[in-house]
């Protein structure tokens, strides 16, 4: 019951936030530049952002590879123990 109530509150809150609409103007279609990226690029901070993103993705990739190796070892152990119990 508690999970259902939590899910209901989550759905209601998300739908309440989704109702906010921003009008699209003709200037939005002709805008070819992103001010935030231009400012960050001119200050040299865009490289910091790219660096942080690369570090985060590298960490996630390393974590997934290590987890996959551990799971592979566990699968081999389970398979070998299953063979030894059958014999």
C-alpha positions as CSV (number, residue, x, y, z in Angstrom):
1,X,0.0,0.0,0.0
2,X,2.9,2.3,0.8
3,X,4.5,1.7,-2.5
4,X,1.3,2.4,-4.3
5,X,0.8,5.7,-2.4
6,X,4.4,6.7,-3.2
7,X,3.9,5.9,-6.9
8,X,0.6,7.9,-7.0
9,X,2.3,10.9,-5.4
10,X,5.2,10.7,-7.8
11,X,2.9,10.5,-10.9
12,X,0.8,13.4,-9.6
13,X,3.8,15.6,-8.9
14,X,5.4,14.8,-12.3
15,X,2.2,15.6,-14.2
16,X,1.9,18.9,-12.2
17,X,5.3,20.0,-13.3
18,X,4.7,18.9,-16.9
19,X,1.8,21.3,-17.3
20,X,4.1,24.4,-17.4
21,X,4.5,25.4,-21.0
22,X,6.8,28.0,-22.6
23,X,5.6,29.6,-25.8
24,X,7.8,29.1,-28.9
25,X,8.4,32.2,-31.0
26,X,9.8,32.7,-34.5
27,X,13.1,33.8,-33.0
28,X,13.5,30.4,-31.4
29,X,13.5,28.8,-34.9
30,X,16.2,31.1,-36.2
31,X,18.4,31.0,-33.2
32,X,21.6,29.1,-34.2
33,X,23.8,29.9,-31.2
34,X,23.6,28.7,-27.6
35,X,24.6,31.6,-25.3
36,X,25.7,29.4,-22.4
37,X,28.0,27.4,-24.5
38,X,29.4,30.5,-26.2
39,X,30.2,32.1,-22.8
40,X,31.7,28.9,-21.4
41,X,33.8,28.5,-24.5
42,X,35.0,32.1,-24.4
43,X,36.0,31.7,-20.7
44,X,37.7,28.3,-21.3
45,X,35.3,26.6,-18.9
46,X,33.8,24.3,-21.6
47,X,36.9,22.2,-21.3
48,X,36.3,21.8,-17.5
49,X,32.7,20.6,-18.3
50,X,34.0,18.2,-21.0
51,X,36.7,16.9,-18.6
52,X,34.2,16.2,-15.8
53,X,31.8,14.4,-18.2
54,X,34.7,12.3,-19.4
55,X,35.8,11.4,-15.9
56,X,32.2,10.4,-14.9
57,X,31.7,8.3,-18.0
58,X,35.1,6.7,-17.5
59,X,34.3,5.9,-13.9
60,X,31.0,4.3,-14.9
61,X,32.7,2.3,-17.6
62,X,35.4,1.0,-15.3
63,X,32.8,0.1,-12.6
64,X,30.7,-1.8,-15.2
65,X,33.7,-3.7,-16.5
66,X,34.8,-4.7,-13.0
67,X,31.2,-5.8,-12.1
68,X,31.0,-7.9,-15.3
69,X,34.3,-9.6,-14.4
70,X,33.0,-10.4,-10.9
71,X,29.7,-11.7,-12.2
72,X,31.6,-13.9,-14.7
73,X,33.7,-15.4,-11.9
74,X,30.5,-16.1,-9.9
75,X,28.9,-17.7,-12.9
76,X,31.9,-20.0,-13.3
77,X,31.9,-20.9,-9.7
78,X,28.2,-21.7,-9.8
79,X,28.6,-23.8,-12.9
80,X,31.5,-25.7,-11.5
81,X,29.7,-26.4,-8.2
82,X,26.6,-27.5,-10.1
83,X,28.8,-30.0,-12.0
84,X,30.5,-31.3,-8.9
85,X,27.1,-31.9,-7.1
86,X,25.7,-33.8,-10.2
87,X,28.7,-36.1,-10.3
